[in-house]
Amino acid sequence: MIIRLAKNSGFCFGVKRAIHLALTAAEGNNSIVTLGPLIHNPQMVEKLKEKGIEVIESPDEIGKRKAIIRSHGIPLSEKEFLEEAGHILIDATCPYVAKLQQIGRQLSEEGYPVLILGNSEHPEVIALRSYIMGTAYVVSEAKDFANHGGEKIGVISQTTQSIEKLRELVILLPERYKEVRVFNTICNATEIRQESTRMLAQDSDIMIVIGGKNSSNTKMLARISSEYAETHHIEIPEEINQEWLKNHERIGITAGASTPDWLIIEIYNRIIELVGEKNLAKNVEDIPVYKEDNNVN
Ligand code: F3S
């Protein structure tokens, strides 16, 4: 039996940065709040709570504490309201998300209606919309944008979308608009995690995808993986059903950009125990990685 981890898995740059900013701000028993969960991983959010980093849902709950703006960003009006109210803000908006907001703003200032590929209810997209001054459309797939046309349109994407979905949408537009401006704003960390997952899934019988059930990028990894192999999206080791692992020779593991290494290790070790193997991992580096030339480290 071979058990392998996707080459690019787990925390991305933006999530590492947000956690570092939060932990630094919480040093010396400072009480810190995040507006909504800092990242979409309930187990990591629980760990942060133990360090004094509490999740609140409304700015009214901040009190005199410092507030962290999470990696997805917050709507502009909310940010301005907090600043005017004198709250101390620590901005952990991922620089790639901030760049996306800036492109959305610039397109609308130049008179382009803006078409966003993404989930309209996701915090990143809700915040992004607030930067667009004129018309904005949000669609989660190409078929949702059937009845529109005109002079010009600008296209951007939520950072965690897949390049295939962006391609399917963009290909429809030249017939309907005289001018189409497209920015590929899918984050590189997202793209390489998706590609590593695809490659591993193509060479696996079963895939375990680790990450928050509320995490867009993890759900996208599960979607991609399920095109090639039996796929189970889990958050914690206890969710693994021993039956899944029977009669399979090649088990693949991948993890979303908001999944911490300690969860990857716990889940790998649980799989090792369930299949009766012995080599437990202490560090994520101990887990065999799927080398994308098809060899195992
Ligand atoms: Fe930022 Fe990309 Fe991560 S947008 S939060 S580096 S997935």
py3Dmol code that shows the C-alpha trace and the ligand (Angstrom):
import py3Dmol

protein = """\
ATOM      1  CA  MET A   1       0.000   0.000   0.000  1.00  0.00           C
ATOM      2  CA  ILE A   2       1.231   3.507  -0.752  1.00  0.00           C
ATOM      3  CA  ILE A   3       0.037   6.608   1.089  1.00  0.00           C
ATOM      4  CA  ARG A   4       1.115   9.929  -0.362  1.00  0.00           C
ATOM      5  CA  LEU A   5       0.555  13.597   0.318  1.00  0.00           C
ATOM      6  CA  ALA A   6       0.033  16.057  -2.541  1.00  0.00           C
ATOM      7  CA  LYS A   7       3.204  18.032  -3.234  1.00  0.00           C
ATOM      8  CA  ASN A   8       1.533  21.384  -2.518  1.00  0.00           C
ATOM      9  CA  SER A   9      -0.786  21.066   0.471  1.00  0.00           C
ATOM     10  CA  GLY A  10      -1.795  23.037   3.522  1.00  0.00           C
ATOM     11  CA  PHE A  11      -1.209  26.607   4.641  1.00  0.00           C
ATOM     12  CA  CYS A  12      -0.668  29.211   1.937  1.00  0.00           C
ATOM     13  CA  PHE A  13       1.291  32.432   2.292  1.00  0.00           C
ATOM     14  CA  GLY A  14      -1.814  34.559   3.068  1.00  0.00           C
ATOM     15  CA  VAL A  15      -3.048  32.238   5.820  1.00  0.00           C
ATOM     16  CA  LYS A  16       0.416  31.937   7.412  1.00  0.00           C
ATOM     17  CA  ARG A  17       0.688  35.725   7.366  1.00  0.00           C
ATOM     18  CA  ALA A  18      -2.765  36.214   8.946  1.00  0.00           C
ATOM     19  CA  ILE A  19      -1.996  33.725  11.726  1.00  0.00           C
ATOM     20  CA  HIS A  20       1.400  35.292  12.371  1.00  0.00           C
ATOM     21  CA  LEU A  21      -0.167  38.773  12.613  1.00  0.00           C
ATOM     22  CA  ALA A  22      -2.872  37.487  14.968  1.00  0.00           C
ATOM     23  CA  LEU A  23      -0.476  35.578  17.240  1.00  0.00           C
ATOM     24  CA  THR A  24       1.940  38.520  17.391  1.00  0.00           C
ATOM     25  CA  ALA A  25      -0.899  40.873  18.296  1.00  0.00           C
ATOM     26  CA  ALA A  26      -2.095  38.455  20.996  1.00  0.00           C
ATOM     27  CA  GLU A  27       1.334  38.198  22.677  1.00  0.00           C
ATOM     28  CA  GLY A  28       1.464  39.318  26.306  1.00  0.00           C
ATOM     29  CA  ASN A  29      -2.167  38.403  26.964  1.00  0.00           C
ATOM     30  CA  ASN A  30      -3.602  41.106  24.743  1.00  0.00           C
ATOM     31  CA  SER A  31      -7.207  40.402  23.984  1.00  0.00           C
ATOM     32  CA  ILE A  32      -7.829  40.261  20.247  1.00  0.00           C
ATOM     33  CA  VAL A  33     -10.944  39.688  18.164  1.00  0.00           C
ATOM     34  CA  THR A  34     -11.455  38.653  14.566  1.00  0.00           C
ATOM     35  CA  LEU A  35     -14.470  39.760  12.587  1.00  0.00           C
ATOM     36  CA  GLY A  36     -15.685  36.340  11.508  1.00  0.00           C
ATOM     37  CA  PRO A  37     -13.316  33.353  11.673  1.00  0.00           C
ATOM     38  CA  LEU A  38      -9.723  34.340  10.815  1.00  0.00           C
ATOM     39  CA  ILE A  39      -9.498  31.399   8.412  1.00  0.00           C
ATOM     40  CA  HIS A  40     -11.987  28.770   7.269  1.00  0.00           C
ATOM     41  CA  ASN A  41     -10.732  25.981   9.492  1.00  0.00           C
ATOM     42  CA  PRO A  42     -12.772  25.388  12.670  1.00  0.00           C
ATOM     43  CA  GLN A  43     -10.028  23.373  14.417  1.00  0.00           C
ATOM     44  CA  MET A  44      -7.401  26.088  13.896  1.00  0.00           C
ATOM     45  CA  VAL A  45      -9.871  28.782  14.944  1.00  0.00           C
ATOM     46  CA  GLU A  46     -10.396  26.829  18.192  1.00  0.00           C
ATOM     47  CA  LYS A  47      -6.613  26.737  18.796  1.00  0.00           C
ATOM     48  CA  LEU A  48      -6.430  30.493  18.236  1.00  0.00           C
ATOM     49  CA  LYS A  49      -9.212  30.972  20.766  1.00  0.00           C
ATOM     50  CA  GLU A  50      -7.022  29.253  23.372  1.00  0.00           C
ATOM     51  CA  LYS A  51      -4.428  31.997  22.673  1.00  0.00           C
ATOM     52  CA  GLY A  52      -6.989  34.728  23.367  1.00  0.00           C
ATOM     53  CA  ILE A  53      -8.082  35.335  19.765  1.00  0.00           C
ATOM     54  CA  GLU A  54     -11.856  35.365  19.825  1.00  0.00           C
ATOM     55  CA  VAL A  55     -14.271  35.352  16.878  1.00  0.00           C
ATOM     56  CA  ILE A  56     -17.026  37.951  16.868  1.00  0.00           C
ATOM     57  CA  GLU A  57     -19.748  38.392  14.281  1.00  0.00           C
ATOM     58  CA  SER A  58     -20.595  42.084  14.691  1.00  0.00           C
ATOM     59  CA  PRO A  59     -18.434  45.220  15.127  1.00  0.00           C
ATOM     60  CA  ASP A  60     -20.644  46.098  18.129  1.00  0.00           C
ATOM     61  CA  GLU A  61     -18.909  43.313  20.062  1.00  0.00           C
ATOM     62  CA  ILE A  62     -15.358  44.714  19.718  1.00  0.00           C
ATOM     63  CA  GLY A  63     -15.368  46.886  22.807  1.00  0.00           C
ATOM     64  CA  LYS A  64     -11.847  48.178  23.533  1.00  0.00           C
ATOM     65  CA  ARG A  65     -10.081  45.203  21.965  1.00  0.00           C
ATOM     66  CA  LYS A  66      -7.920  45.227  18.833  1.00  0.00           C
ATOM     67  CA  ALA A  67      -9.681  43.777  15.787  1.00  0.00           C
ATOM     68  CA  ILE A  68      -8.059  41.716  13.051  1.00  0.00           C
ATOM     69  CA  ILE A  69      -9.323  41.968   9.507  1.00  0.00           C
ATOM     70  CA  ARG A  70      -9.153  38.427   8.196  1.00  0.00           C
ATOM     71  CA  SER A  71      -7.444  37.211   5.031  1.00  0.00           C
ATOM     72  CA  HIS A  72     -10.670  37.472   2.950  1.00  0.00           C
ATOM     73  CA  GLY A  73     -10.984  41.180   3.749  1.00  0.00           C
ATOM     74  CA  ILE A  74     -14.097  43.044   4.894  1.00  0.00           C
ATOM     75  CA  PRO A  75     -16.471  45.417   3.079  1.00  0.00           C
ATOM     76  CA  LEU A  76     -15.125  48.933   2.657  1.00  0.00           C
ATOM     77  CA  SER A  77     -18.048  50.523   4.523  1.00  0.00           C
ATOM     78  CA  GLU A  78     -17.394  48.262   7.517  1.00  0.00           C
ATOM     79  CA  LYS A  79     -13.691  49.146   7.518  1.00  0.00           C
ATOM     80  CA  GLU A  80     -14.419  52.866   7.343  1.00  0.00           C
ATOM     81  CA  PHE A  81     -17.006  52.578  10.096  1.00  0.00           C
ATOM     82  CA  LEU A  82     -14.504  50.824  12.388  1.00  0.00           C
ATOM     83  CA  GLU A  83     -11.751  53.340  11.691  1.00  0.00           C
ATOM     84  CA  GLU A  84     -14.071  56.277  12.322  1.00  0.00           C
ATOM     85  CA  ALA A  85     -15.184  54.674  15.585  1.00  0.00           C
ATOM     86  CA  GLY A  86     -11.526  54.702  16.677  1.00  0.00           C
ATOM     87  CA  HIS A  87     -10.960  50.930  16.754  1.00  0.00           C
ATOM     88  CA  ILE A  88      -7.412  49.650  16.343  1.00  0.00           C
ATOM     89  CA  LEU A  89      -7.400  47.438  13.247  1.00  0.00           C
ATOM     90  CA  ILE A  90      -4.775  44.903  12.242  1.00  0.00           C
ATOM     91  CA  ASP A  91      -5.212  44.315   8.542  1.00  0.00           C
ATOM     92  CA  ALA A  92      -4.522  40.656   7.707  1.00  0.00           C
ATOM     93  CA  THR A  93      -6.235  40.869   4.308  1.00  0.00           C
ATOM     94  CA  CYS A  94      -4.135  38.671   2.032  1.00  0.00           C
ATOM     95  CA  PRO A  95      -2.118  40.872  -0.350  1.00  0.00           C
ATOM     96  CA  TYR A  96      -3.531  38.883  -3.304  1.00  0.00           C
ATOM     97  CA  VAL A  97      -7.081  39.615  -2.133  1.00  0.00           C
ATOM     98  CA  ALA A  98      -6.155  43.292  -1.704  1.00  0.00           C
ATOM     99  CA  LYS A  99      -4.794  43.293  -5.266  1.00  0.00           C
ATOM    100  CA  LEU A 100      -8.063  41.765  -6.519  1.00  0.00           C
ATOM    101  CA  GLN A 101     -10.046  44.491  -4.725  1.00  0.00           C
ATOM    102  CA  GLN A 102      -7.838  47.117  -6.347  1.00  0.00           C
ATOM    103  CA  ILE A 103      -8.400  45.648  -9.847  1.00  0.00           C
ATOM    104  CA  GLY A 104     -12.180  45.541  -9.255  1.00  0.00           C
ATOM    105  CA  ARG A 105     -12.115  49.180  -8.175  1.00  0.00           C
ATOM    106  CA  GLN A 106      -9.984  50.236 -11.153  1.00  0.00           C
ATOM    107  CA  LEU A 107     -12.205  48.463 -13.701  1.00  0.00           C
ATOM    108  CA  SER A 108     -15.318  50.125 -12.323  1.00  0.00           C
ATOM    109  CA  GLU A 109     -13.590  53.530 -12.271  1.00  0.00           C
ATOM    110  CA  GLU A 110     -12.770  53.035 -15.948  1.00  0.00           C
ATOM    111  CA  GLY A 111     -16.451  52.403 -16.686  1.00  0.00           C
ATOM    112  CA  TYR A 112     -16.422  48.619 -17.058  1.00  0.00           C
ATOM    113  CA  PRO A 113     -19.315  46.627 -15.641  1.00  0.00           C
ATOM    114  CA  VAL A 114     -17.491  43.966 -13.608  1.00  0.00           C
ATOM    115  CA  LEU A 115     -18.216  40.263 -13.890  1.00  0.00           C
ATOM    116  CA  ILE A 116     -16.966  38.291 -10.875  1.00  0.00           C
ATOM    117  CA  LEU A 117     -16.597  34.521 -11.050  1.00  0.00           C
ATOM    118  CA  GLY A 118     -17.227  33.366  -7.487  1.00  0.00           C
ATOM    119  CA  ASN A 119     -19.645  32.544  -4.728  1.00  0.00           C
ATOM    120  CA  SER A 120     -21.803  35.603  -4.006  1.00  0.00           C
ATOM    121  CA  GLU A 121     -22.156  34.656  -0.337  1.00  0.00           C
ATOM    122  CA  HIS A 122     -18.464  34.145   0.357  1.00  0.00           C
ATOM    123  CA  PRO A 123     -16.879  36.871   2.558  1.00  0.00           C
ATOM    124  CA  GLU A 124     -14.152  37.518  -0.019  1.00  0.00           C
ATOM    125  CA  VAL A 125     -16.742  38.228  -2.722  1.00  0.00           C
ATOM    126  CA  ILE A 126     -18.950  40.284  -0.397  1.00  0.00           C
ATOM    127  CA  ALA A 127     -15.921  42.446   0.464  1.00  0.00           C
ATOM    128  CA  LEU A 128     -14.810  42.606  -3.179  1.00  0.00           C
ATOM    129  CA  ARG A 129     -18.196  43.884  -4.358  1.00  0.00           C
ATOM    130  CA  SER A 130     -17.907  46.826  -2.009  1.00  0.00           C
ATOM    131  CA  TYR A 131     -14.854  48.067  -3.969  1.00  0.00           C
ATOM    132  CA  ILE A 132     -16.767  48.129  -7.257  1.00  0.00           C
ATOM    133  CA  MET A 133     -18.487  51.458  -7.754  1.00  0.00           C
ATOM    134  CA  GLY A 134     -20.695  50.607 -10.741  1.00  0.00           C
ATOM    135  CA  THR A 135     -22.451  47.487 -12.000  1.00  0.00           C
ATOM    136  CA  ALA A 136     -21.180  44.134 -10.709  1.00  0.00           C
ATOM    137  CA  TYR A 137     -22.405  40.653 -11.576  1.00  0.00           C
ATOM    138  CA  VAL A 138     -21.429  37.587  -9.560  1.00  0.00           C
ATOM    139  CA  VAL A 139     -21.779  34.155 -11.150  1.00  0.00           C
ATOM    140  CA  SER A 140     -20.583  30.809  -9.886  1.00  0.00           C
ATOM    141  CA  GLU A 141     -20.483  29.249 -13.356  1.00  0.00           C
ATOM    142  CA  ALA A 142     -20.663  30.218 -16.998  1.00  0.00           C
ATOM    143  CA  LYS A 143     -24.265  29.099 -17.529  1.00  0.00           C
ATOM    144  CA  ASP A 144     -25.437  31.657 -14.922  1.00  0.00           C
ATOM    145  CA  PHE A 145     -24.375  34.499 -17.227  1.00  0.00           C
ATOM    146  CA  ALA A 146     -26.624  33.677 -20.157  1.00  0.00           C
ATOM    147  CA  ASN A 147     -28.614  36.837 -20.878  1.00  0.00           C
ATOM    148  CA  HIS A 148     -26.097  39.658 -20.811  1.00  0.00           C
ATOM    149  CA  GLY A 149     -24.317  41.600 -23.545  1.00  0.00           C
ATOM    150  CA  GLY A 150     -23.164  45.123 -24.345  1.00  0.00           C
ATOM    151  CA  GLU A 151     -20.231  47.366 -25.212  1.00  0.00           C
ATOM    152  CA  LYS A 152     -17.613  46.230 -22.720  1.00  0.00           C
ATOM    153  CA  ILE A 153     -17.040  44.102 -19.633  1.00  0.00           C
ATOM    154  CA  GLY A 154     -14.259  43.450 -17.137  1.00  0.00           C
ATOM    155  CA  VAL A 155     -13.808  39.965 -15.695  1.00  0.00           C
ATOM    156  CA  ILE A 156     -12.172  39.004 -12.406  1.00  0.00           C
ATOM    157  CA  SER A 157     -12.358  35.922 -10.220  1.00  0.00           C
ATOM    158  CA  GLN A 158     -12.533  34.997  -6.555  1.00  0.00           C
ATOM    159  CA  THR A 159      -8.994  33.860  -5.671  1.00  0.00           C
ATOM    160  CA  THR A 160     -10.044  30.252  -5.054  1.00  0.00           C
ATOM    161  CA  GLN A 161     -11.850  29.512  -8.333  1.00  0.00           C
ATOM    162  CA  SER A 162     -10.476  27.041 -10.877  1.00  0.00           C
ATOM    163  CA  ILE A 163      -8.904  28.078 -14.151  1.00  0.00           C
ATOM    164  CA  GLU A 164     -11.289  25.733 -16.033  1.00  0.00           C
ATOM    165  CA  LYS A 165     -14.317  27.592 -14.703  1.00  0.00           C
ATOM    166  CA  LEU A 166     -12.768  30.942 -15.609  1.00  0.00           C
ATOM    167  CA  ARG A 167     -12.014  29.669 -19.106  1.00  0.00           C
ATOM    168  CA  GLU A 168     -15.594  28.385 -19.566  1.00  0.00           C
ATOM    169  CA  LEU A 169     -16.944  31.813 -18.634  1.00  0.00           C
ATOM    170  CA  VAL A 170     -14.517  33.946 -20.621  1.00  0.00           C
ATOM    171  CA  ILE A 171     -14.975  31.964 -23.816  1.00  0.00           C
ATOM    172  CA  LEU A 172     -18.630  33.066 -23.998  1.00  0.00           C
ATOM    173  CA  LEU A 173     -17.956  36.789 -23.908  1.00  0.00           C
ATOM    174  CA  PRO A 174     -16.444  37.936 -27.244  1.00  0.00           C
ATOM    175  CA  GLU A 175     -19.722  37.130 -29.049  1.00  0.00           C
ATOM    176  CA  ARG A 176     -21.653  39.373 -26.687  1.00  0.00           C
ATOM    177  CA  TYR A 177     -19.283  42.262 -25.944  1.00  0.00           C
ATOM    178  CA  LYS A 178     -17.139  44.429 -28.215  1.00  0.00           C
ATOM    179  CA  GLU A 179     -14.468  44.745 -25.540  1.00  0.00           C
ATOM    180  CA  VAL A 180     -13.586  42.145 -22.916  1.00  0.00           C
ATOM    181  CA  ARG A 181     -10.867  42.737 -20.284  1.00  0.00           C
ATOM    182  CA  VAL A 182      -9.943  39.663 -18.286  1.00  0.00           C
ATOM    183  CA  PHE A 183      -7.720  39.525 -15.208  1.00  0.00           C
ATOM    184  CA  ASN A 184      -6.745  36.100 -13.969  1.00  0.00           C
ATOM    185  CA  THR A 185      -6.988  36.833 -10.245  1.00  0.00           C
ATOM    186  CA  ILE A 186      -6.958  33.188  -9.177  1.00  0.00           C
ATOM    187  CA  CYS A 187      -4.261  32.969  -6.549  1.00  0.00           C
ATOM    188  CA  ASN A 188      -1.125  31.053  -7.480  1.00  0.00           C
ATOM    189  CA  ALA A 189      -1.279  29.115  -4.198  1.00  0.00           C
ATOM    190  CA  THR A 190      -4.780  27.967  -5.184  1.00  0.00           C
ATOM    191  CA  GLU A 191      -3.700  26.964  -8.678  1.00  0.00           C
ATOM    192  CA  ILE A 192      -0.706  24.918  -7.561  1.00  0.00           C
ATOM    193  CA  ARG A 193      -2.743  23.145  -4.855  1.00  0.00           C
ATOM    194  CA  GLN A 194      -5.400  22.297  -7.430  1.00  0.00           C
ATOM    195  CA  GLU A 195      -2.816  21.012  -9.908  1.00  0.00           C
ATOM    196  CA  SER A 196      -1.020  18.920  -7.261  1.00  0.00           C
ATOM    197  CA  THR A 197      -4.360  17.462  -6.161  1.00  0.00           C
ATOM    198  CA  ARG A 198      -5.305  16.644  -9.750  1.00  0.00           C
ATOM    199  CA  MET A 199      -1.997  14.879 -10.385  1.00  0.00           C
ATOM    200  CA  LEU A 200      -2.165  12.855  -7.182  1.00  0.00           C
ATOM    201  CA  ALA A 201      -5.859  11.954  -7.669  1.00  0.00           C
ATOM    202  CA  GLN A 202      -5.114  10.672 -11.167  1.00  0.00           C
ATOM    203  CA  ASP A 203      -2.621   8.247  -9.614  1.00  0.00           C
ATOM    204  CA  SER A 204      -4.682   7.233  -6.529  1.00  0.00           C
ATOM    205  CA  ASP A 205      -7.578   4.862  -5.806  1.00  0.00           C
ATOM    206  CA  ILE A 206      -8.945   6.971  -2.972  1.00  0.00           C
ATOM    207  CA  MET A 207      -8.342  10.575  -1.927  1.00  0.00           C
ATOM    208  CA  ILE A 208      -8.711  12.128   1.520  1.00  0.00           C
ATOM    209  CA  VAL A 209      -9.151  15.895   1.234  1.00  0.00           C
ATOM    210  CA  ILE A 210      -8.496  17.687   4.535  1.00  0.00           C
ATOM    211  CA  GLY A 211      -9.903  21.092   5.394  1.00  0.00           C
ATOM    212  CA  GLY A 212     -12.818  23.122   6.708  1.00  0.00           C
ATOM    213  CA  LYS A 213     -16.212  22.150   5.306  1.00  0.00           C
ATOM    214  CA  ASN A 214     -16.673  25.936   5.027  1.00  0.00           C
ATOM    215  CA  SER A 215     -13.442  26.415   3.067  1.00  0.00           C
ATOM    216  CA  SER A 216     -13.969  27.313  -0.608  1.00  0.00           C
ATOM    217  CA  ASN A 217     -10.505  26.296  -1.683  1.00  0.00           C
ATOM    218  CA  THR A 218     -10.784  22.895   0.067  1.00  0.00           C
ATOM    219  CA  LYS A 219     -14.200  22.259  -1.474  1.00  0.00           C
ATOM    220  CA  MET A 220     -12.683  23.027  -4.870  1.00  0.00           C
ATOM    221  CA  LEU A 221      -9.879  20.495  -4.206  1.00  0.00           C
ATOM    222  CA  ALA A 222     -12.522  17.872  -3.326  1.00  0.00           C
ATOM    223  CA  ARG A 223     -14.435  18.676  -6.503  1.00  0.00           C
ATOM    224  CA  ILE A 224     -11.335  18.322  -8.683  1.00  0.00           C
ATOM    225  CA  SER A 225     -10.215  15.164  -6.898  1.00  0.00           C
ATOM    226  CA  SER A 226     -13.631  13.512  -7.300  1.00  0.00           C
ATOM    227  CA  GLU A 227     -13.254  13.728 -11.073  1.00  0.00           C
ATOM    228  CA  TYR A 228     -10.460  11.139 -10.852  1.00  0.00           C
ATOM    229  CA  ALA A 229     -10.800   9.071  -7.652  1.00  0.00           C
ATOM    230  CA  GLU A 230     -13.160   8.177  -4.826  1.00  0.00           C
ATOM    231  CA  THR A 231     -12.922  11.285  -2.629  1.00  0.00           C
ATOM    232  CA  HIS A 232     -13.765  12.047   0.992  1.00  0.00           C
ATOM    233  CA  HIS A 233     -13.606  15.603   2.370  1.00  0.00           C
ATOM    234  CA  ILE A 234     -12.940  15.530   6.119  1.00  0.00           C
ATOM    235  CA  GLU A 235     -11.905  17.936   8.872  1.00  0.00           C
ATOM    236  CA  ILE A 236     -10.710  15.614  11.640  1.00  0.00           C
ATOM    237  CA  PRO A 237      -9.234  12.080  11.960  1.00  0.00           C
ATOM    238  CA  GLU A 238     -12.356  10.686  13.646  1.00  0.00           C
ATOM    239  CA  GLU A 239     -14.297  11.139  10.413  1.00  0.00           C
ATOM    240  CA  ILE A 240     -12.270   8.482   8.596  1.00  0.00           C
ATOM    241  CA  ASN A 241     -14.229   5.290   8.052  1.00  0.00           C
ATOM    242  CA  GLN A 242     -12.019   2.200   7.953  1.00  0.00           C
ATOM    243  CA  GLU A 243     -14.257   0.725   5.244  1.00  0.00           C
ATOM    244  CA  TRP A 244     -13.121   3.465   2.834  1.00  0.00           C
ATOM    245  CA  LEU A 245      -9.542   2.218   2.985  1.00  0.00           C
ATOM    246  CA  LYS A 246     -10.263  -1.453   2.267  1.00  0.00           C
ATOM    247  CA  ASN A 247      -9.241  -2.910  -1.087  1.00  0.00           C
ATOM    248  CA  HIS A 248      -7.315   0.208  -2.053  1.00  0.00           C
ATOM    249  CA  GLU A 249      -3.610   0.194  -2.854  1.00  0.00           C
ATOM    250  CA  ARG A 250      -2.962   3.894  -3.437  1.00  0.00           C
ATOM    251  CA  ILE A 251      -4.241   6.411  -0.892  1.00  0.00           C
ATOM    252  CA  GLY A 252      -3.785  10.105  -1.642  1.00  0.00           C
ATOM    253  CA  ILE A 253      -4.002  12.960   0.861  1.00  0.00           C
ATOM    254  CA  THR A 254      -4.360  16.628   0.084  1.00  0.00           C
ATOM    255  CA  ALA A 255      -5.173  19.670   2.203  1.00  0.00           C
ATOM    256  CA  GLY A 256      -6.624  23.119   1.564  1.00  0.00           C
ATOM    257  CA  ALA A 257      -4.770  26.387   2.024  1.00  0.00           C
ATOM    258  CA  SER A 258      -6.280  26.921   5.488  1.00  0.00           C
ATOM    259  CA  THR A 259      -5.437  23.461   6.860  1.00  0.00           C
ATOM    260  CA  PRO A 260      -2.665  23.405   9.512  1.00  0.00           C
ATOM    261  CA  ASP A 261       0.174  20.863   9.375  1.00  0.00           C
ATOM    262  CA  TRP A 262      -0.785  19.339  12.739  1.00  0.00           C
ATOM    263  CA  LEU A 263      -4.158  18.241  11.308  1.00  0.00           C
ATOM    264  CA  ILE A 264      -2.481  16.749   8.228  1.00  0.00           C
ATOM    265  CA  ILE A 265      -0.144  14.794  10.551  1.00  0.00           C
ATOM    266  CA  GLU A 266      -2.999  13.571  12.790  1.00  0.00           C
ATOM    267  CA  ILE A 267      -5.001  12.385   9.790  1.00  0.00           C
ATOM    268  CA  TYR A 268      -2.023  10.716   8.126  1.00  0.00           C
ATOM    269  CA  ASN A 269      -1.232   8.886  11.374  1.00  0.00           C
ATOM    270  CA  ARG A 270      -4.843   7.764  11.739  1.00  0.00           C
ATOM    271  CA  ILE A 271      -4.735   6.298   8.227  1.00  0.00           C
ATOM    272  CA  ILE A 272      -1.427   4.565   9.030  1.00  0.00           C
ATOM    273  CA  GLU A 273      -3.001   2.980  12.132  1.00  0.00           C
ATOM    274  CA  LEU A 274      -6.179   1.927  10.318  1.00  0.00           C
ATOM    275  CA  VAL A 275      -4.275   0.170   7.543  1.00  0.00           C
ATOM    276  CA  GLY A 276      -2.004  -1.556  10.061  1.00  0.00           C
ATOM    277  CA  GLU A 277       1.233   0.184   9.090  1.00  0.00           C
ATOM    278  CA  LYS A 278       3.814   1.431  11.600  1.00  0.00           C
ATOM    279  CA  ASN A 279       5.667   4.504  10.369  1.00  0.00           C
ATOM    280  CA  LEU A 280       3.896   7.321  12.148  1.00  0.00           C
ATOM    281  CA  ALA A 281       4.825  10.897  11.244  1.00  0.00           C
ATOM    282  CA  LYS A 282       6.046  13.397  13.827  1.00  0.00           C
ATOM    283  CA  ASN A 283       6.422  16.211  11.315  1.00  0.00           C
ATOM    284  CA  VAL A 284       4.735  16.878   8.019  1.00  0.00           C
ATOM    285  CA  GLU A 285       8.158  16.317   6.375  1.00  0.00           C
ATOM    286  CA  ASP A 286       7.955  12.645   7.507  1.00  0.00           C
ATOM    287  CA  ILE A 287       4.962  12.045   5.203  1.00  0.00           C
ATOM    288  CA  PRO A 288       5.847  10.679   1.742  1.00  0.00           C
ATOM    289  CA  VAL A 289       5.087  13.317  -0.851  1.00  0.00           C
ATOM    290  CA  TYR A 290       3.786  12.560  -4.332  1.00  0.00           C
ATOM    291  CA  LYS A 291       6.544  13.753  -6.586  1.00  0.00           C
ATOM    292  CA  GLU A 292       5.000  15.010  -9.715  1.00  0.00           C
ATOM    293  CA  ASP A 293       7.332  12.951 -11.874  1.00  0.00           C
ATOM    294  CA  ASN A 294       5.533   9.940 -10.279  1.00  0.00           C
ATOM    295  CA  ASN A 295       8.214   8.988  -7.745  1.00  0.00           C
ATOM    296  CA  VAL A 296       7.799   8.971  -3.996  1.00  0.00           C
ATOM    297  CA  ASN A 297      10.191  10.961  -1.798  1.00  0.00           C
TER     298      ASN A 297
END
"""
ligand_1 = """\
7
F3S
Fe -4.113 34.620 -0.178
Fe -4.145 32.814 -2.008
Fe -4.000 32.112 0.466
S -5.381 34.644 -1.952
S -5.111 33.668 1.550
S -2.417 33.240 -0.646
S -5.159 31.065 -1.116
"""
view = py3Dmol.view(width=600, height=400)
view.addModel(protein, "pdb")
view.setStyle({"model": 0}, {"cartoon": {"style": "trace"}})
view.addModel(ligand_1, "xyz")
view.setStyle({"model": 1}, {"stick": {}})
view.zoomTo()
view.show()
